[in-house]
Amino acid sequence: MICYRDRTFCIADCTRTDCDVRMTPEVQAGADRWWAGFPGPAPIATGDRSAHCEYHQPKEQPDG
């Protein structure tokens, strides 16, 4: 199966904004433009890559 940009975009709850694999609205928009004219949503591979990311910065969790 093909997917947008042949990569897996990260959906982890992370504070980093400079990550080139972070799933963002801009990535979604690019995928939608790339897939325009084909039926269904653009194929985008996503996953939580935080377990193996040396740059992952988790968001603060509220005490509870």
Stockholm file with secondary structure:
# STOCKHOLM 1.0

chainA/1-64         MICYRDRTFCIADCTRTDCDVRMTPEVQAGADRWWAGFPGPAPIATGDRSAHCEYHQPKEQPDG
#=GR chainA/1-64 SS CCCGGGSEEECCCBCCSCCTTBCCHHHHHHHHHHHTTSSSSCCCEEECCGGGCTTCCBCCCCCC
#=GC SS_cons        CCCGGGSEEECCCBCCSCCTTBCCHHHHHHHHHHHTTSSSSCCCEEECCGGGCTTCCBCCCCCC
//
